[in-house]
């Protein structure tokens, strides 16, 4: 599991959620949409405090986290968060991690 959140994304979350820093953003699979990684699921966000975090990354006063029971959505995947300035929306890109097997 690898999650990259760039400066554009952190600025987007700061503006979108309108909270004073520090604050926390939960990343979780939501059953809706077409889903790029898992059919029927898309990545959703909410402003919450972690209860049982399985992943935590703090950037510029924002704590991004994934609860332990949601880690399955991110396993074996590189997840990249950025923002598109033209449409003022968060961009999420998934890339399957390369697995090396030794025989």
HELIX and SHEET records of a PDB file:
HELIX    1   1 UNK A    7  UNK A   17  1                                  11    
HELIX    2   2 UNK A   68  UNK A   73  5                                   6    
SHEET    1   A 3 UNK A   2  UNK A   5  0                                        
SHEET    2   A 3 UNK A  77  UNK A  84  1                                        
SHEET    3   A 3 UNK A  89  UNK A  96 -1                                        
SHEET    1   B 4 UNK A  41  UNK A  47  0                                        
SHEET    2   B 4 UNK A  23  UNK A  31 -1                                        
SHEET    3   B 4 UNK A  62  UNK A  67  1                                        
SHEET    4   B 4 UNK A  53  UNK A  59 -1                                        
END                                                                             
